[in-house]
Amino acid sequence: MSDQDPLVIFMPSGRRGYFPAGTSVLEAARELGVGIESICSGRLTCGKCKVRVEEGQFAKHGVTSAADHLTPVGSEEFALLHAMHADDCRLSCTAQVTGDVLIYVPEESRAHKQIIRKAATERVIDIDPAVRQYYVQVENAALGEHRGDWRRLQDALAKEAGLTDLTIDLHALRQLQPALRQGKRALTVLVWNDREVIEVRPGYAEGIYGLAVDIGSTTVAAYLCDLRTGEVLATESAMNPQITFGEDLMSRVSYVMMHDDGTEKMHDAIIKALNKLAGQAAHAAGLKLRDIHELVVAGNTTMIHLFLGVDPRELGGAPFALANRDAMDIKARDLGLRLHPAANVHVLPSEAGHVGADNVAVLIAEEPHRQEEIELIVDVGTNAEIVLGNSQWLMSASSPTGPAFEGAQISAGMRAAPGAIERVRIDRATGHANFRVIGDERWSDDWDVHAPSVLAGKPEYLAAGICGSGIIEVVAELFLAGILQADGRFNAAHPTDRLVWEGRRGAYILATPEQTANGQPLYVTQDDVRNIQLAKAALYAGAKILMKRAGVETVDRIVLAGAFGSYIDPLYALVLGLIPDCNPQRISAVGNAAGDGARIALLNRAKRREAMELAHSVRYVETAVAQDFQDEFVGAIHIPHASDPYPHLADILPEPAAMAETSTPRRRMRAR
């Protein structure tokens, strides 16, 4: 292979490589360690290996992709795709590469399905939803009395429920008279926010349901709730399909700037994803899509713009203007969401250009404004949102950490799926790694990689790559073992046999060929370390800017939010310098707080008013124009930090590694 061969990029994994023309997409995927289902082994019978070609110029990936960069669709492939209603896809077993191409592997085609850790947490919530149901008896119509059945229903609701000045959705109006006939003038009426009748049912009929959604840059999580009891009936998660257009927010904004249809494409992608998640959640709960009466949405500002189909380009540069900062209520049907015909979508408010509704959702979930202690809340993700404060004041900021914490920009990076290394420990004497992969509870030291079967001890999943929590731990462990120096360079004087070199650039063998799914060593490279340093420095600098603006030197408590934040070991977060110094026992992970906040707002309409108050009261600090941000960023590149003390780590941090060269012969890195 050479750089003149076609470039093939697989999303959402981000794996890429050059392959000779004529290589099948499935062959390229296997060589890159991208798992694609193929039950029939290329016989064009199972149809499990569907992929989709993304067309256009993708500046983020440096590629122009087109459907005709694969060999034409043959008659057998066409017939199979048509039978599956997948005419926009290709079968990777038969499609061959002829030019540069960006391939999206849909969830159902992935051999190792993604594990998206965004489960709802248990919280005490006062149930007071916006959608409520009332049972009323409507007066009979009488000859010569011309109120109309809608007026008679209004009068019944005013008398029996105290509701006045109501409107009625057209869908409900069409239901009204048939329901009155069938129910013999008895109705169950669904009213949204004490303002609008959205459904009428004959007789007495229970059942009101809502969906809380957290639209993240990388993942989307949906929680289907019973609005009467607050019970979470189903939880569904998926990759955000917009990742094809850019892994981070600015890449997606850039895509819109470069493509006239960019906003429309990304809006359509997220709406399709939400319809699918809603359908899966409803099916899991034994319901139908039309049974979902309300949707509450949280997300960062770019995600909210694209969800609404609003051009986000103003967020790409100063003054980072939002189209709308306040909460919104929109009919689901106007967005293309296939929920109840009169369902409402409530979009939570944002704070500023780069701190959006997801951060407001975190605030109503974690309630730092009710605490006396100074609390630092960090929602760790592709774009990290940070909140500092207590009951007296709150400040917020965002830091562009990038996708490295999600496993992207890492040479062997992958998302949290079976086979991904998620925990790492390194022997201080030998420098050898002991790790654990998702899907197998044992550590690698307990594996028998030569055993003939799982029952005999062979690991269920050999290492296929490394996910976010794994890369955090391996970098921290390499530093604690002295294999990495404080400046992030590999220590050539360390005696371990796991270091290999290309010139002056080192790499660490995390997994040996016997421990990996593809039989090749799994490396942590110098570039991998540097990308983690850049990401953690951005997050740390954002936190320090807030602390400086608030005039505080220490925080009483740190909360790590977000799906990824929940899987970071607080000790390693400190060792790496991801967060300011704090007693490890005062650092906690709270799961997907943004999703929990959206669920709270779904179940309690008073919290929506509180969200608006919080969004307007938080003082936002724009790190993008803060003159001292760069100084903090540069200082935070070192591990854990170039100047700030970390007294809580004094007993475990190593002495600064020697920078001297060694005369020991260096092992050269094998070609990968």
Secondary structure by P-SEA (a helix, b strand, c coil): cccccbbbbbccccccccccccccaaaaaaaacbbbbbccccccccccbbbbbbbcccccccccccccccccccaaaaaaaaaaccccccccccccccccbbbbbcccccccccccccccccccccccccbbbbbbbbbbbcccccccaaaaaaaaaaaccccccccccaaaaaacaaaaaaaccccbbbbccccccccccccbbbbbbbbbbbbcccbbbbbbbccccccccbbbbbccccccccccaaaaaaaaaaccaaaaaaaaaaaaaaaaaaaaaaaaaccccccccbbbbbbcaaaaaaaacccccccccccccccccbbbbbcccccccccccbbbbbbbbbccccccaaaaaaaaaccccccccbbbbbbcccbbbbbbbcccccccccccccccccccccccccccccccccbbbbcccccccccccccccccccccccccccccccccccccccccaaaaaaaaaaaaaacccccccccccccccccccccccbbbbbccccccccccbbbbbcaaaaaaaaaaaaaaaaaaaaaaaaaccccccbbbbbccccccccaaaaaaacccccccccccccccaaaaaaaaaaaacaaaaaaaaaaaaabbbbccccccaaaaaaaaaccccccccccccccccccccccccccccbbbbbccc
